[in-house]
Amino acid sequence: MLNANMQTQLKQYLANLREPIELVASLDDSEKSAQTRELLTEIAALHDMVSASFDGTHARKPSFIIRRASDAQRWVRFAGLPMGHEFTSLVLALLWAGGHPPKIDADLIEQVRALEGDFEFEMFFSLSCHNCPDVVQALTLMALENPRITATLIEGGTFQGEVEERGVLAVPATFLNGESFYNGKMELAEILSKLDSGADDKAAEKLNAKDPFEVLIIGGGPAGAAAGVYTARKGFRTGIAAERFGGQLQDTLGIENLPGTSYTEGPKLSDDLKKQVADNAIDMMDLARATQIKPATKAGGMHEVVMANGAVLKSRAIILSTGARWRNLGVPGEAEYRNKGVAYCPHCDGPLFKGKRIAVIGGGNSGVEAAIDLAGIVGHVTLIEFDTKLRADEVLQRKLRSMPNVAIITNGQTTEILGDGSRVNGLVLKDRASNEERTIELEGVFVQIGLVPNTEWLRETDLELSRFGEIVVDDHGATNLPGIYAAGDCTTVKDKQIVVAMGSGATAGLGAFDYLIRNEPVDEVAQAA
């Protein structure tokens, strides 16, 4: 199961074990069980602190638990093979079970240990889902740190029957004590905020204790990271408050148009940016959502940003880089069947539609790339474009047209998504030339129709927004409010591309630098008195 390179890397990691660990597998006669036996045997052979046994009696087969030999009550179970994007999760589970300390905020670990009650988590993932590892790793850590928490992590492709029975049509899908808990990506702090009623108060207290910044960036995508690097290198005390560091990068797989980088993937680029932010001593505040901005009354004064948990952050200059999110169709049935056949991430949820009929809405690069990827998994793809022609790059269009299980419809408008009450079973399509409508029977709809800026929270301010909700900026990234700058996909910058966002972030950072050196700090309270 593990090639020579993977074995060498894993052996190096296992050298960090401090205590013996046990792998206990529950198997049957299936090919997947044979592969599981092979994987665990190979892992056990790499270190004398790892033992593997195959006498487990769990109902899910194949599955195996990882536990510390000295404490059988702390364990995590993988059902199916945690390979692909989840191989890192497997490695971390081995290390954490073996006493290697996790690189997690100590306050969060203490919150996990202090949780009261019994929590039985089950979480479904797919091997191609780049959003799943965060949830897998968070639940793994919780199970290994608190004996009253268990985590069973299920590879949906191996347990397709259970996926169907439980109505899982989007991953990551997390259940708690048998009931649906959350669909989508979650990090450890988010899970704790749902379980620990005092988690938000603790986070707010921590943010309120921070000294004022010289530059505070709201948003941690490519634009925010670039802005932070530029202002920090100018010597200014810089903070980044992000609802989700990386932003859309976390939902982007292949990136082939970043100059100087032939190929990378969004989560990896996000990790690289996060490391660069840390290397520049920028105060990174993740899972921090801004809800209100209070501009300074005078140039050089302190702006205030109110966070969702009630905390208030202060800074002499602000850079808004809140990015954008997938645009919704806005038709009947879309909201009702979200995660029940309506999906927005083809890489995450595509494997759940193996052999089925699906539609992709949108003929730009994102839509055509999604259709190409899905055509290799599903039974049939219908690509629907509102315009009279596809807008994707010609190289992508040629690839799509060469695939035998793809139908392309242009000048088509999706007017409704249909379902049986529990899942999607079709959509209504209108021909925009003839106005005739017809129903297409299918099991999934992937929406890829562009982006909406994350600026709703700014609409009640004096900040100038375009009719599309974008923050209006000049050539220096400046807004109409002194000391407040903006960058990236949330602005009027024309092209919504990673490299453009990075460039606009640098521009805004340099603009903020120029503002700060031209405006001395102002004590607004003293002046008002």
N, C-alpha and C positions, 0 to 999 in steps of 0.2 A: 504493500500500500504506500509506503514511503520511499521515494527515490533516494539515491545516495546523498544528494545535497540536503534534502529535508532531514534525513537521519543525522547528518553531521551537525546541522543547526540545532536540532532538538537535543542532541547529546550535550551540546554546549549549554543550552538553557537548563537542562536537568542537573547540571553541575551545581546549580544554586539551591537545590533541595536541602532542607535542614532536618527534615523528619521523613521516615518511611511513609509511602502512600500505597493504597490498595486499589486495584481496578477489578471490579466484580461485574461480570457480564451475564446477561440473560439472553440465550440464543435458541434458535430453532434450526431447521435444515435448509433455510433459504440462502441464496447467494449473498445477500446483504449480511447475514449472520456470519458467513464464512469470511467475508471481508472484515467484519468487526473483529473476529478472532485473530485474523492476520495482523490487523492494526495494533491491537493491544499486546500481542506477542512481541511485535517489533519494538513497541515502546518499552516494555518491561526488560527487554534485552539491552537497552541502552544505559541502564543505571541499576545498581544493586539495591537502591532504596525503593524501587518500583516492583511490585508483584502483581501478577494478573491471574485471576481464576475465572472459571466459566461455569459455575454451578448456581448462578442466580436464578430466581424463580419469578421475576417480575413478569406481568402480563404482556407488556410491550416487548416484542422481540423483533429485531435485535435492539438491546439497550445495555448501557453499562453505567455504573456509578464510579465516581472518583471520591475517595475519602482518605482522611488522615488515619494511619494505622492505630494511633493512640486514642482516637475519638471517633467512634463509628456513628455518632449522632450528627456529625457535620458532613454532609455529602451533597453532591450535585449529580444529576443523571442526564446523560445524553441518550436520546432515543433516535437511532439512525446514526449515520456517520458524519461527524462534524469536520468536514473537509471544506474545500473551496474557501469562501470568505470566513468560515468558522474555524479554520485550523488554528489561527491565532488564539481564538477563545479556548480551544482545547489546551494549548500550551499554557495559557494563563491559569486555567483550572488546575493543571498539574502542579504548577509552581506554588499557587496559593494554598492548595491542599497540603503541599510539602513544607509550609512554613515560610516561604519567601514572601516578604512584605509587599503588599500592593502599592503602586504609586498613585495613591488616592488621598485626597484631603483627609487629614486625621479627624477633623470634626465630623465628616460624613461617616467614617467608619464607626465612630462612637455613637452616632445616631442609629446606625444599623444594629449595633450591639444592644442598644437601649430599647429597641422596639419591644413592646409588650403585646402578646397575643400569638396565635398560631397562623402562619401564612403558608399555604401550599400553592406555589406558582406552577403553571404549565404554560409554555411559550412555544409557538410554532414559528419556524424559520425556513427559509429556502437557501440553498447553497450559493445562489447568485445574488442574494439580497445584501447590498452594502449598508443598509440601515439596521440590519438585524444584530450584528456583533455587539453594538453598544448595549442592547437590551440583554443579550445572552450573557455578556460579561458582568453587567450590573447584578443580574439575578444570581449568577454564579458566586460573586463576592458575598452577596447577602446570605446565601445558603451556607457558605463556608465560615462566615463570621458569627452567625446566630443559629444555635441548634433548633430554634423553634420555627425556622424558615427552611422550606424545601423548594428545590427548583428542578423541574423536569423539562428539558429542552429538546423539542421534537422536530426532526427534519421532515417537513411536510411531504416530500416526494416519496419517502419510504412508508409513510402512514397515510396514504391517499384516502383510504376508507374513513379514517377518523377525521381527516380534513373535510370530507364531504358531509359526514354525519354532524359535525359541529359547525358547519357553515362558514368555514374559514376561507375567505376569498381575497384576503390581503394579509401580507406579513410585513413586519412582525405583529403577531396576534398573541396577546397575553391574557391568560385566565388566572383568577385568584379564587381559591377554594371552590372551584367548579363553575364560577360565573365569569363572564367577560369582564376584564379589568381595563384594557386599553388596546386600541389598534393603532400601531405606528411606532415610530422611534421614540425611545425614552432613555435618558441617562439616569444615573443613580440618584442625583439630587431630585429629579422630577418624580421618581418612584417614591422616594421618601416623603416628598411634599404631599403625596396622595395618602400615605399611610400614617404620617406623623403630623398631627394637627398643629404642632408648634414649629414645624420646619420653616415656614415662611417668616415667622417672627425672628427666628435665629438668623436666617439669611439677611433680613432687614437690619438687624442689629449690627451685623458684620459690615454691611455697606455703609450704614450711618456713621460708623466709627472712622471711615476713611477721611484723610485730609483732602482739602480741595485740590483739584487737578489744574494744571495749566492748559492741557488739552484733554478733553474727554470725547471719545469716539463711541457712537451708538451704532452697533452693528459690527459683526466680526467676519464678514465675507472677504473676498479679495480686495475690495476697495478699502474697507476698514483696516485690514491688516497692513496694506501698503501705506495708508495715511499714518498709522501708528509708528511704523518703522521710520518714516521720514521725520516725524516730530520728535520721536525719542532720540534719534541721532543728532538732532539740533540741540539736545540738552534739556528739553522740556519734560516735566513730570507728566506722563501720559497714561491714560487708562482706557481700556476697551470694555464696554458693557455690551454683551451680546446675548440675545435670546437663545441662539444656537451658533456657536463658533463654526465658521466655514460656510454657513448659509446654504445657498443652492449647490455649492460644491459637494455637500454631503449626499445630494441626490443625482450627481452627475457621474457617469462611469468613464467612458473613454474620452480623453481630451487629446486631440492630435493637432490643434492649431495654435498652441502656445509657443511663440518663438523661442528657439533654443532648447525646446523639449519635444522630442519626436512623439513621445506618448507618455501619458500619465493618467491617473484616475483621480476623480474628485476627492474622495476621502484621503488619498495619499497627499495630494496637493494641500488639502486642509491641514493635515498633520505637519507638513513642512512649514506652512505659514505659522502654525501655532508654535512650533519650535523657534522660528525666527522672532516671533513676538516675545517669547520668553528670553531669548538670547539678548534682546535689547531692553530688558528690565521693565517691560510694559506691564502694568497692573491689569491682569486679565480676569474679568468678572463674567463668567459663563452662566447661562440660564438666568440672565437678568433682563427682564423685559421692561422697556420704558413705556409710560402711559401719558406723560405730560411734560412739556418743556416750558420753563418760565425764563424768558430772556432777561438779560441784565438791563437795567434802566439807563445805563450810561456805558459808552465805549470803555473797555478796560475793566468793567465790573464783572461780578460773578453771575453766570447763568446757573439755573437749577434744573435738574432733570428728576422727575418723580417716577419711581419704579413701581411695578405692579404690586410688590409686597409692602409698599408704603415708604420705603427708604428714599432718601433724597441725596443725590450726588451733585457736587458743585464744581464748576470749572470756569476759567477765564475765556476759553474758546471751546466751541462744540463742533464736531464733525459728524453729520448724520449720514450713515451708510447702511440703512436698514434693508436694502435689497428689495427683492420682489418674490412673488410666489406664483404657482401655477394659476392661470385664469380658469374659472369655472365656466361651463357651458351656459348655466342659468336657465335650463329647461326643466319642465316637470319630470320628476323621477330621478334627477341627478343626486340631489341631497338624500332622498329616501334610500337610494341603493349604493351610496358611497360605502366602500369596503364590502359590498355585497354584490360585486360585479362591476361597479364603477371604480376605476383605478387611475392613478396618475403616475405611477412608477413602474414602467415595464420590466426593469431589471429585478425589482423586488418581487412583483406579483405574477410575472409571466409564467413561471413554472407551475403555478396553481391552476393554469388554464391549459395544461398539456392536452393536446388532441381536440380541443374545443374550438368553437367559432367565436371570433372576437372582431371588434371594430376599433380602429384607431382614428380619432378625430383630429385632423390637422395635417396640412401638407407642407409645412416648413421642415427645416432640418430635423428638429426634435421628433416630429411626427413620423417622418419617413425613416429615420434611424430606428424609432421604436417598432415600426412595422417590419423592418428588415430583421431585427432581433427576434421579434415574436414569431415571425414566419418559420423560424427554425424550431419552435417549441409547440405552437398550437396547430390545430387542424387547418384553419383557414383564417385569413386576415382580409377585412374590407377596410381600405383606407378612404376616408371621406374628407374632401377639401371643399370649403365654402366658395373659394374663388374658382375661376374658369380654368385654372391651371395650377400645378404644384409649384411651390416656391422654394423647394429644397435645392441644394447644389446638384448640378447635373450628374455628377459621379454617383450620388446617392440615388437619384431617380433611375439611372440605368440599372443599378444593382437591384432596386425594388422591382422593376418591370421584368427582370430576368427570373423572378421567383414564381414557381408554378402555382402556389397556393395563395396568391394575392390578387385581389380585385381592387381597382382604383376607380373611385367615383369623384368627379369634379363637379363644381356648380351645385353641390348638394348641401342641404341644411338639415341638421338633426333637430327635430322639433320636440321630441319626447323620448325618454328612456322608459322602457316597459319592464315589468317584473311580476312575479307571482305572489308578492308580499314578503318573500324571504330572499330572493335573488333575482338578478337580471335575466330576462329571457328574450329581449329584443329591443329594437328602437324604431322610431318613426322617422323616415327620411323624406324630405320634400325636394323635388327637382326645381331649382330656382328659375329655370327657363320656362317650364310648363306649369309650375305650381301644383303638379300632381304629387300625391303622397303615397308612399308604400311602406310596408312593415318588413324589416329584416330580422329574421330570427337568429339569435346568437346568445352567448353566455357571458360575454364580457365587453366592456367599453373602456378604452384607454384614452383619456383626454389630454391632448397636447396642442393647445391653441394659444400659447403665448403667456405673458406675464402681467401681473398687477403689482404696482409698487406698494410696499408696506408703509403707507403714510397716513392711514385713517386717523391715527392718534394725533396727527398734526393739524387736522382740519379746523379745529376751534382756535387756532393761534393766528398771529399776524404774518406767519410765514407764507410766502407766495408759492402757490401750487398751480400747475398747469391744469387744463380741463381734464387731463387723464390722471390727475392726482400725483404727478411727478413734481419733485422739488425743483423750482426754477433756480438755476445757477448761472454765473457768468464764466468768463474764461479762466478765472482763478479759483473756481469752485465756491465762490461766495454766494450766499443767499441775500435776500433783501434786508436781513437783520444783521447788524454789526456783530462780528465775532462768531457768527454761526455759518458753518460751511457744510457742503454736502457732496457726496460722491457715489458713483456706481449706478446700479439699476434703478434706484429710487429717484433718480434725478432726470432732468431733461437731456442729459448726454445721449446722443442719438443712438448709438449701437450698443445693445445689451450683450456684451461679450466679456469673458474673463480678463483678457488683456486690456480691454478698454476700461474696465472697472479698476484694474490695478493702476493704470495711468491716471485716471481721474482721482483716485485716492491719493496718489503722490501729489497731484496738482492741489487738491484741497489741503493736504498737509503743509505744502509750501505756502499756500495762501494763509493758513492759520499762523504759521511762523512769521510771516510778514506783518500780520495784524498784531501779534503779541509784541514784536519789537517796536512797533509804532505807537502802541497804546500802553501807558504805564498803568499798573494796577490801581483801581479806584475803590476806596472804602465808601460804598453807597450809603451805608447807615450814618457814617459821620457827616457826609455831605448833606444828607437829608435833615440832620439835626441842626 
